[in-house]
Amino acid sequence: MKTVAAVYTGQGLADPLKAVFRELLPDVRLVNIIDDSLIGDVVKAGHVPPGVARRLIQYYHNGEELGADVILNTCSSVGEVADAARSLIGIPIVKIDDSMAAIAAARYDRVAVLATLPSTLEPTMRLIRKHAEAAGRQVTLVDGLAAGAFDALVSGLPGEHDRLLLETAKRSAMEADVIVLAQGSMARMEGTLAAETGKPVLSSPRLGVEQVKAVLEAAEASKASRAGERR
């Protein structure tokens, strides 16, 4: 049985991701490593402080030590730590938002990035620019920061969070061809935002798990090929 270690900086995405894994990778053992102090430290600092980076890299090592075949980094705010850690970890690290960003950069000219935190918005915009540059494309990015939405959510006001997110999506959609949801926890609103704005909406959980599946299948095919060569 293959094993995937998913590393979380908060609690909100664990259950939705489990459902996606059950659908797409039912035979894979999913191990969740959750430290919900991480996102709080990132929000407080406004960026990824060194202590958060060190703890994340340790969790990636923990995933490798417990026998994982792939590590899934589930938080867009810390994706650049995952990039830096790849040279230190002996198994693939998949960033949950990498495939989403690549699709946005390849298919659309004007991309609205919706987020409730600057610490998530900015890394996601950098990731889309990186994919656009790699593809030789010029992409216009629209800042879709839903100010106040994160505070509403942590204050136990999900309805207010959703209202602010929808308002920001409608405003951003007027300047964009697609809306990208920078935080995986927003995926539950994908259908609503698409219906209300009339624009395609991309979210990361399903696309991230599909990328994990592709990495596992590629590793299995490579292993089979090497076994055939030995015979």
ROKE-703733 format. One record per residue (C-alpha): residue in three letters; x, y, z. Coordinates in nm, 3 decimals, decimal comma, always signed. Layout:
<atom><aa>ALA</aa><x>X</x><y>Y</y><z>Z</z></atom>
...
***
This chain:
<atom><aa>MET</aa><x>+0,000</x><y>+0,000</y><z>+0,000</z></atom>
<atom><aa>LYS</aa><x>+0,130</x><y>+0,344</y><z>-0,094</z></atom>
<atom><aa>THR</aa><x>+0,142</x><y>+0,613</y><z>+0,175</z></atom>
<atom><aa>VAL</aa><x>+0,092</x><y>+0,988</y><z>+0,144</z></atom>
<atom><aa>ALA</aa><x>+0,180</x><y>+1,223</y><z>+0,430</z></atom>
<atom><aa>ALA</aa><x>-0,027</x><y>+1,543</y><z>+0,417</z></atom>
<atom><aa>VAL</aa><x>+0,119</x><y>+1,834</y><z>+0,614</z></atom>
<atom><aa>TYR</aa><x>-0,130</x><y>+2,095</y><z>+0,738</z></atom>
<atom><aa>THR</aa><x>-0,083</x><y>+2,436</y><z>+0,899</z></atom>
<atom><aa>GLY</aa><x>-0,445</x><y>+2,438</y><z>+1,021</z></atom>
<atom><aa>GLN</aa><x>-0,743</x><y>+2,212</y><z>+1,081</z></atom>
<atom><aa>GLY</aa><x>-0,991</x><y>+2,330</y><z>+0,819</z></atom>
<atom><aa>LEU</aa><x>-0,885</x><y>+2,131</y><z>+0,513</z></atom>
<atom><aa>ALA</aa><x>-0,819</x><y>+1,787</y><z>+0,664</z></atom>
<atom><aa>ASP</aa><x>-1,172</x><y>+1,644</y><z>+0,635</z></atom>
<atom><aa>PRO</aa><x>-1,244</x><y>+1,776</y><z>+0,281</z></atom>
<atom><aa>LEU</aa><x>-0,911</x><y>+1,636</y><z>+0,160</z></atom>
<atom><aa>LYS</aa><x>-0,985</x><y>+1,298</y><z>+0,314</z></atom>
<atom><aa>ALA</aa><x>-1,299</x><y>+1,284</y><z>+0,101</z></atom>
<atom><aa>VAL</aa><x>-1,102</x><y>+1,362</y><z>-0,216</z></atom>
<atom><aa>PHE</aa><x>-0,845</x><y>+1,093</y><z>-0,132</z></atom>
<atom><aa>ARG</aa><x>-1,123</x><y>+0,839</y><z>-0,072</z></atom>
<atom><aa>GLU</aa><x>-1,258</x><y>+0,915</y><z>-0,419</z></atom>
<atom><aa>LEU</aa><x>-0,935</x><y>+0,939</y><z>-0,621</z></atom>
<atom><aa>LEU</aa><x>-0,688</x><y>+0,726</y><z>-0,422</z></atom>
<atom><aa>PRO</aa><x>-0,897</x><y>+0,483</y><z>-0,216</z></atom>
<atom><aa>ASP</aa><x>-0,612</x><y>+0,233</y><z>-0,182</z></atom>
<atom><aa>VAL</aa><x>-0,361</x><y>+0,487</y><z>-0,052</z></atom>
<atom><aa>ARG</aa><x>-0,285</x><y>+0,522</y><z>+0,318</z></atom>
<atom><aa>LEU</aa><x>-0,323</x><y>+0,889</y><z>+0,410</z></atom>
<atom><aa>VAL</aa><x>-0,135</x><y>+1,016</y><z>+0,716</z></atom>
<atom><aa>ASN</aa><x>-0,217</x><y>+1,368</y><z>+0,839</z></atom>
<atom><aa>ILE</aa><x>+0,045</x><y>+1,579</y><z>+1,014</z></atom>
<atom><aa>ILE</aa><x>-0,132</x><y>+1,885</y><z>+1,157</z></atom>
<atom><aa>ASP</aa><x>+0,020</x><y>+2,176</y><z>+1,348</z></atom>
<atom><aa>ASP</aa><x>-0,244</x><y>+2,447</y><z>+1,366</z></atom>
<atom><aa>SER</aa><x>-0,004</x><y>+2,688</y><z>+1,536</z></atom>
<atom><aa>LEU</aa><x>+0,178</x><y>+2,734</y><z>+1,206</z></atom>
<atom><aa>ILE</aa><x>-0,080</x><y>+2,945</y><z>+1,022</z></atom>
<atom><aa>GLY</aa><x>-0,128</x><y>+3,161</y><z>+1,331</z></atom>
<atom><aa>ASP</aa><x>+0,245</x><y>+3,236</y><z>+1,338</z></atom>
<atom><aa>VAL</aa><x>+0,241</x><y>+3,315</y><z>+0,965</z></atom>
<atom><aa>VAL</aa><x>-0,057</x><y>+3,550</y><z>+1,001</z></atom>
<atom><aa>LYS</aa><x>+0,102</x><y>+3,725</y><z>+1,298</z></atom>
<atom><aa>ALA</aa><x>+0,433</x><y>+3,778</y><z>+1,118</z></atom>
<atom><aa>GLY</aa><x>+0,278</x><y>+3,857</y><z>+0,780</z></atom>
<atom><aa>HIS</aa><x>+0,519</x><y>+3,613</y><z>+0,618</z></atom>
<atom><aa>VAL</aa><x>+0,675</x><y>+3,272</y><z>+0,688</z></atom>
<atom><aa>PRO</aa><x>+0,909</x><y>+3,325</y><z>+0,985</z></atom>
<atom><aa>PRO</aa><x>+1,218</x><y>+3,104</y><z>+1,025</z></atom>
<atom><aa>GLY</aa><x>+1,064</x><y>+2,905</y><z>+1,310</z></atom>
<atom><aa>VAL</aa><x>+0,769</x><y>+2,802</y><z>+1,093</z></atom>
<atom><aa>ALA</aa><x>+1,002</x><y>+2,701</y><z>+0,809</z></atom>
<atom><aa>ARG</aa><x>+1,211</x><y>+2,488</y><z>+1,046</z></atom>
<atom><aa>ARG</aa><x>+0,906</x><y>+2,311</y><z>+1,187</z></atom>
<atom><aa>LEU</aa><x>+0,764</x><y>+2,245</y><z>+0,843</z></atom>
<atom><aa>ILE</aa><x>+1,087</x><y>+2,092</y><z>+0,720</z></atom>
<atom><aa>GLN</aa><x>+1,092</x><y>+1,871</y><z>+1,028</z></atom>
<atom><aa>TYR</aa><x>+0,738</x><y>+1,755</y><z>+0,947</z></atom>
<atom><aa>TYR</aa><x>+0,849</x><y>+1,671</y><z>+0,592</z></atom>
<atom><aa>HIS</aa><x>+1,130</x><y>+1,464</y><z>+0,745</z></atom>
<atom><aa>ASN</aa><x>+0,874</x><y>+1,298</y><z>+0,974</z></atom>
<atom><aa>GLY</aa><x>+0,667</x><y>+1,206</y><z>+0,669</z></atom>
<atom><aa>GLU</aa><x>+0,968</x><y>+1,050</y><z>+0,501</z></atom>
<atom><aa>GLU</aa><x>+1,060</x><y>+0,861</y><z>+0,818</z></atom>
<atom><aa>LEU</aa><x>+0,713</x><y>+0,710</y><z>+0,856</z></atom>
<atom><aa>GLY</aa><x>+0,746</x><y>+0,557</y><z>+0,511</z></atom>
<atom><aa>ALA</aa><x>+0,552</x><y>+0,798</y><z>+0,292</z></atom>
<atom><aa>ASP</aa><x>+0,595</x><y>+0,775</y><z>-0,084</z></atom>
<atom><aa>VAL</aa><x>+0,483</x><y>+1,136</y><z>-0,136</z></atom>
<atom><aa>ILE</aa><x>+0,441</x><y>+1,440</y><z>+0,087</z></atom>
<atom><aa>LEU</aa><x>+0,148</x><y>+1,672</y><z>+0,015</z></atom>
<atom><aa>ASN</aa><x>+0,201</x><y>+2,029</y><z>+0,134</z></atom>
<atom><aa>THR</aa><x>-0,154</x><y>+2,157</y><z>+0,185</z></atom>
<atom><aa>CYS</aa><x>-0,098</x><y>+2,526</y><z>+0,265</z></atom>
<atom><aa>SER</aa><x>-0,038</x><y>+2,786</y><z>-0,006</z></atom>
<atom><aa>SER</aa><x>+0,110</x><y>+3,033</y><z>+0,243</z></atom>
<atom><aa>VAL</aa><x>+0,413</x><y>+2,806</y><z>+0,296</z></atom>
<atom><aa>GLY</aa><x>+0,457</x><y>+2,664</y><z>-0,054</z></atom>
<atom><aa>GLU</aa><x>+0,794</x><y>+2,830</y><z>-0,099</z></atom>
<atom><aa>VAL</aa><x>+0,924</x><y>+2,642</y><z>+0,205</z></atom>
<atom><aa>ALA</aa><x>+0,822</x><y>+2,320</y><z>+0,030</z></atom>
<atom><aa>ASP</aa><x>+1,021</x><y>+2,428</y><z>-0,276</z></atom>
<atom><aa>ALA</aa><x>+1,329</x><y>+2,491</y><z>-0,065</z></atom>
<atom><aa>ALA</aa><x>+1,288</x><y>+2,161</y><z>+0,122</z></atom>
<atom><aa>ARG</aa><x>+1,288</x><y>+1,940</y><z>-0,188</z></atom>
<atom><aa>SER</aa><x>+1,667</x><y>+1,915</y><z>-0,190</z></atom>
<atom><aa>LEU</aa><x>+1,657</x><y>+1,795</y><z>+0,173</z></atom>
<atom><aa>ILE</aa><x>+1,385</x><y>+1,531</y><z>+0,144</z></atom>
<atom><aa>GLY</aa><x>+1,429</x><y>+1,201</y><z>-0,037</z></atom>
<atom><aa>ILE</aa><x>+1,069</x><y>+1,166</y><z>-0,161</z></atom>
<atom><aa>PRO</aa><x>+0,858</x><y>+1,393</y><z>-0,382</z></atom>
<atom><aa>ILE</aa><x>+0,684</x><y>+1,694</y><z>-0,226</z></atom>
<atom><aa>VAL</aa><x>+0,365</x><y>+1,798</y><z>-0,405</z></atom>
<atom><aa>LYS</aa><x>+0,230</x><y>+2,146</y><z>-0,339</z></atom>
<atom><aa>ILE</aa><x>-0,150</x><y>+2,141</y><z>-0,331</z></atom>
<atom><aa>ASP</aa><x>-0,177</x><y>+2,459</y><z>-0,540</z></atom>
<atom><aa>ASP</aa><x>+0,093</x><y>+2,388</y><z>-0,799</z></atom>
<atom><aa>SER</aa><x>-0,131</x><y>+2,226</y><z>-1,059</z></atom>
<atom><aa>MET</aa><x>-0,398</x><y>+2,494</y><z>-1,011</z></atom>
<atom><aa>ALA</aa><x>-0,144</x><y>+2,772</y><z>-1,065</z></atom>
<atom><aa>ALA</aa><x>-0,004</x><y>+2,600</y><z>-1,375</z></atom>
<atom><aa>ILE</aa><x>-0,350</x><y>+2,567</y><z>-1,530</z></atom>
<atom><aa>ALA</aa><x>-0,434</x><y>+2,931</y><z>-1,457</z></atom>
<atom><aa>ALA</aa><x>-0,106</x><y>+3,051</y><z>-1,609</z></atom>
<atom><aa>ALA</aa><x>-0,137</x><y>+2,833</y><z>-1,920</z></atom>
<atom><aa>ARG</aa><x>-0,502</x><y>+2,890</y><z>-2,009</z></atom>
<atom><aa>TYR</aa><x>-0,596</x><y>+3,242</y><z>-1,905</z></atom>
<atom><aa>ASP</aa><x>-0,464</x><y>+3,592</y><z>-1,970</z></atom>
<atom><aa>ARG</aa><x>-0,623</x><y>+3,770</y><z>-1,673</z></atom>
<atom><aa>VAL</aa><x>-0,627</x><y>+3,583</y><z>-1,342</z></atom>
<atom><aa>ALA</aa><x>-0,801</x><y>+3,703</y><z>-1,026</z></atom>
<atom><aa>VAL</aa><x>-0,647</x><y>+3,553</y><z>-0,713</z></atom>
<atom><aa>LEU</aa><x>-0,897</x><y>+3,537</y><z>-0,427</z></atom>
<atom><aa>ALA</aa><x>-0,763</x><y>+3,513</y><z>-0,072</z></atom>
<atom><aa>THR</aa><x>-0,852</x><y>+3,618</y><z>+0,281</z></atom>
<atom><aa>LEU</aa><x>-0,491</x><y>+3,668</y><z>+0,392</z></atom>
<atom><aa>PRO</aa><x>-0,207</x><y>+3,867</y><z>+0,231</z></atom>
<atom><aa>SER</aa><x>+0,029</x><y>+3,589</y><z>+0,346</z></atom>
<atom><aa>THR</aa><x>-0,156</x><y>+3,351</y><z>+0,113</z></atom>
<atom><aa>LEU</aa><x>-0,235</x><y>+3,594</y><z>-0,168</z></atom>
<atom><aa>GLU</aa><x>+0,122</x><y>+3,700</y><z>-0,236</z></atom>
<atom><aa>PRO</aa><x>+0,283</x><y>+3,351</y><z>-0,260</z></atom>
<atom><aa>THR</aa><x>-0,001</x><y>+3,233</y><z>-0,485</z></atom>
<atom><aa>MET</aa><x>+0,048</x><y>+3,529</y><z>-0,718</z></atom>
<atom><aa>ARG</aa><x>+0,422</x><y>+3,461</y><z>-0,727</z></atom>
<atom><aa>LEU</aa><x>+0,356</x><y>+3,095</y><z>-0,810</z></atom>
<atom><aa>ILE</aa><x>+0,126</x><y>+3,184</y><z>-1,100</z></atom>
<atom><aa>ARG</aa><x>+0,385</x><y>+3,432</y><z>-1,233</z></atom>
<atom><aa>LYS</aa><x>+0,651</x><y>+3,162</y><z>-1,208</z></atom>
<atom><aa>HIS</aa><x>+0,442</x><y>+2,919</y><z>-1,415</z></atom>
<atom><aa>ALA</aa><x>+0,358</x><y>+3,191</y><z>-1,667</z></atom>
<atom><aa>GLU</aa><x>+0,726</x><y>+3,276</y><z>-1,713</z></atom>
<atom><aa>ALA</aa><x>+0,812</x><y>+2,908</y><z>-1,757</z></atom>
<atom><aa>ALA</aa><x>+0,544</x><y>+2,884</y><z>-2,027</z></atom>
<atom><aa>GLY</aa><x>+0,661</x><y>+3,205</y><z>-2,197</z></atom>
<atom><aa>ARG</aa><x>+0,328</x><y>+3,378</y><z>-2,132</z></atom>
<atom><aa>GLN</aa><x>+0,226</x><y>+3,722</y><z>-2,010</z></atom>
<atom><aa>VAL</aa><x>-0,045</x><y>+3,700</y><z>-1,744</z></atom>
<atom><aa>THR</aa><x>-0,222</x><y>+3,989</y><z>-1,572</z></atom>
<atom><aa>LEU</aa><x>-0,295</x><y>+3,919</y><z>-1,205</z></atom>
<atom><aa>VAL</aa><x>-0,586</x><y>+4,079</y><z>-1,020</z></atom>
<atom><aa>ASP</aa><x>-0,554</x><y>+4,123</y><z>-0,643</z></atom>
<atom><aa>GLY</aa><x>-0,863</x><y>+3,965</y><z>-0,484</z></atom>
<atom><aa>LEU</aa><x>-0,793</x><y>+4,013</y><z>-0,113</z></atom>
<atom><aa>ALA</aa><x>-1,119</x><y>+3,975</y><z>+0,080</z></atom>
<atom><aa>ALA</aa><x>-1,033</x><y>+4,206</y><z>+0,370</z></atom>
<atom><aa>GLY</aa><x>-1,195</x><y>+4,105</y><z>+0,695</z></atom>
<atom><aa>ALA</aa><x>-1,306</x><y>+3,761</y><z>+0,578</z></atom>
<atom><aa>PHE</aa><x>-1,042</x><y>+3,569</y><z>+0,773</z></atom>
<atom><aa>ASP</aa><x>-1,120</x><y>+3,756</y><z>+1,093</z></atom>
<atom><aa>ALA</aa><x>-1,490</x><y>+3,682</y><z>+1,044</z></atom>
<atom><aa>LEU</aa><x>-1,419</x><y>+3,311</y><z>+1,003</z></atom>
<atom><aa>VAL</aa><x>-1,201</x><y>+3,279</y><z>+1,312</z></atom>
<atom><aa>SER</aa><x>-1,460</x><y>+3,480</y><z>+1,506</z></atom>
<atom><aa>GLY</aa><x>-1,723</x><y>+3,216</y><z>+1,430</z></atom>
<atom><aa>LEU</aa><x>-1,902</x><y>+3,412</y><z>+1,157</z></atom>
<atom><aa>PRO</aa><x>-1,882</x><y>+3,189</y><z>+0,847</z></atom>
<atom><aa>GLY</aa><x>-2,175</x><y>+3,367</y><z>+0,685</z></atom>
<atom><aa>GLU</aa><x>-1,992</x><y>+3,700</y><z>+0,700</z></atom>
<atom><aa>HIS</aa><x>-1,678</x><y>+3,532</y><z>+0,565</z></atom>
<atom><aa>ASP</aa><x>-1,874</x><y>+3,397</y><z>+0,270</z></atom>
<atom><aa>ARG</aa><x>-2,043</x><y>+3,733</y><z>+0,204</z></atom>
<atom><aa>LEU</aa><x>-1,712</x><y>+3,919</y><z>+0,194</z></atom>
<atom><aa>LEU</aa><x>-1,559</x><y>+3,650</y><z>-0,028</z></atom>
<atom><aa>LEU</aa><x>-1,850</x><y>+3,669</y><z>-0,272</z></atom>
<atom><aa>GLU</aa><x>-1,835</x><y>+4,050</y><z>-0,287</z></atom>
<atom><aa>THR</aa><x>-1,464</x><y>+4,038</y><z>-0,359</z></atom>
<atom><aa>ALA</aa><x>-1,510</x><y>+3,767</y><z>-0,622</z></atom>
<atom><aa>LYS</aa><x>-1,775</x><y>+3,971</y><z>-0,804</z></atom>
<atom><aa>ARG</aa><x>-1,554</x><y>+4,280</y><z>-0,803</z></atom>
<atom><aa>SER</aa><x>-1,243</x><y>+4,091</y><z>-0,914</z></atom>
<atom><aa>ALA</aa><x>-1,427</x><y>+3,895</y><z>-1,184</z></atom>
<atom><aa>MET</aa><x>-1,497</x><y>+4,216</y><z>-1,377</z></atom>
<atom><aa>GLU</aa><x>-1,124</x><y>+4,239</y><z>-1,452</z></atom>
<atom><aa>ALA</aa><x>-1,047</x><y>+3,870</y><z>-1,499</z></atom>
<atom><aa>ASP</aa><x>-1,105</x><y>+3,564</y><z>-1,716</z></atom>
<atom><aa>VAL</aa><x>-1,077</x><y>+3,317</y><z>-1,427</z></atom>
<atom><aa>ILE</aa><x>-1,085</x><y>+3,319</y><z>-1,047</z></atom>
<atom><aa>VAL</aa><x>-0,823</x><y>+3,125</y><z>-0,854</z></atom>
<atom><aa>LEU</aa><x>-0,898</x><y>+3,034</y><z>-0,492</z></atom>
<atom><aa>ALA</aa><x>-0,568</x><y>+3,076</y><z>-0,309</z></atom>
<atom><aa>GLN</aa><x>-0,679</x><y>+2,881</y><z>+0,000</z></atom>
<atom><aa>GLY</aa><x>-0,790</x><y>+2,520</y><z>-0,028</z></atom>
<atom><aa>SER</aa><x>-1,053</x><y>+2,577</y><z>+0,240</z></atom>
<atom><aa>MET</aa><x>-1,240</x><y>+2,800</y><z>-0,007</z></atom>
<atom><aa>ALA</aa><x>-1,312</x><y>+2,507</y><z>-0,239</z></atom>
<atom><aa>ARG</aa><x>-1,655</x><y>+2,458</y><z>-0,083</z></atom>
<atom><aa>MET</aa><x>-1,757</x><y>+2,790</y><z>-0,244</z></atom>
<atom><aa>GLU</aa><x>-1,628</x><y>+2,705</y><z>-0,591</z></atom>
<atom><aa>GLY</aa><x>-1,972</x><y>+2,636</y><z>-0,741</z></atom>
<atom><aa>THR</aa><x>-2,136</x><y>+2,939</y><z>-0,580</z></atom>
<atom><aa>LEU</aa><x>-1,865</x><y>+3,177</y><z>-0,693</z></atom>
<atom><aa>ALA</aa><x>-1,874</x><y>+3,041</y><z>-1,049</z></atom>
<atom><aa>ALA</aa><x>-2,252</x><y>+3,077</y><z>-1,064</z></atom>
<atom><aa>GLU</aa><x>-2,254</x><y>+3,428</y><z>-0,916</z></atom>
<atom><aa>THR</aa><x>-1,966</x><y>+3,568</y><z>-1,125</z></atom>
<atom><aa>GLY</aa><x>-2,016</x><y>+3,379</y><z>-1,451</z></atom>
<atom><aa>LYS</aa><x>-1,643</x><y>+3,303</y><z>-1,458</z></atom>
<atom><aa>PRO</aa><x>-1,458</x><y>+2,971</y><z>-1,425</z></atom>
<atom><aa>VAL</aa><x>-1,323</x><y>+2,911</y><z>-1,075</z></atom>
<atom><aa>LEU</aa><x>-1,018</x><y>+2,701</y><z>-0,991</z></atom>
<atom><aa>SER</aa><x>-0,958</x><y>+2,549</y><z>-0,648</z></atom>
<atom><aa>SER</aa><x>-0,666</x><y>+2,341</y><z>-0,528</z></atom>
<atom><aa>PRO</aa><x>-0,777</x><y>+2,029</y><z>-0,331</z></atom>
<atom><aa>ARG</aa><x>-0,889</x><y>+1,805</y><z>-0,617</z></atom>
<atom><aa>LEU</aa><x>-0,618</x><y>+1,924</y><z>-0,854</z></atom>
<atom><aa>GLY</aa><x>-0,356</x><y>+1,871</y><z>-0,583</z></atom>
<atom><aa>VAL</aa><x>-0,467</x><y>+1,515</y><z>-0,515</z></atom>
<atom><aa>GLU</aa><x>-0,476</x><y>+1,446</y><z>-0,889</z></atom>
<atom><aa>GLN</aa><x>-0,112</x><y>+1,556</y><z>-0,903</z></atom>
<atom><aa>VAL</aa><x>-0,026</x><y>+1,324</y><z>-0,613</z></atom>
<atom><aa>LYS</aa><x>-0,193</x><y>+1,042</y><z>-0,804</z></atom>
<atom><aa>ALA</aa><x>+0,010</x><y>+1,123</y><z>-1,116</z></atom>
<atom><aa>VAL</aa><x>+0,335</x><y>+1,125</y><z>-0,916</z></atom>
<atom><aa>LEU</aa><x>+0,254</x><y>+0,786</y><z>-0,760</z></atom>
<atom><aa>GLU</aa><x>+0,160</x><y>+0,636</y><z>-1,098</z></atom>
<atom><aa>ALA</aa><x>+0,478</x><y>+0,770</y><z>-1,260</z></atom>
<atom><aa>ALA</aa><x>+0,690</x><y>+0,619</y><z>-0,983</z></atom>
<atom><aa>GLU</aa><x>+0,514</x><y>+0,284</y><z>-1,022</z></atom>
<atom><aa>ALA</aa><x>+0,564</x><y>+0,289</y><z>-1,401</z></atom>
<atom><aa>SER</aa><x>+0,934</x><y>+0,372</y><z>-1,356</z></atom>
<atom><aa>LYS</aa><x>+0,972</x><y>+0,087</y><z>-1,108</z></atom>
<atom><aa>ALA</aa><x>+0,804</x><y>-0,156</y><z>-1,348</z></atom>
<atom><aa>SER</aa><x>+1,025</x><y>-0,040</y><z>-1,632</z></atom>
<atom><aa>ARG</aa><x>+1,342</x><y>-0,093</y><z>-1,429</z></atom>
<atom><aa>ALA</aa><x>+1,223</x><y>-0,439</y><z>-1,328</z></atom>
<atom><aa>GLY</aa><x>+1,162</x><y>-0,524</y><z>-1,694</z></atom>
<atom><aa>GLU</aa><x>+1,511</x><y>-0,410</y><z>-1,789</z></atom>
<atom><aa>ARG</aa><x>+1,665</x><y>-0,635</y><z>-1,523</z></atom>
<atom><aa>ARG</aa><x>+1,476</x><y>-0,934</y><z>-1,661</z></atom>
***
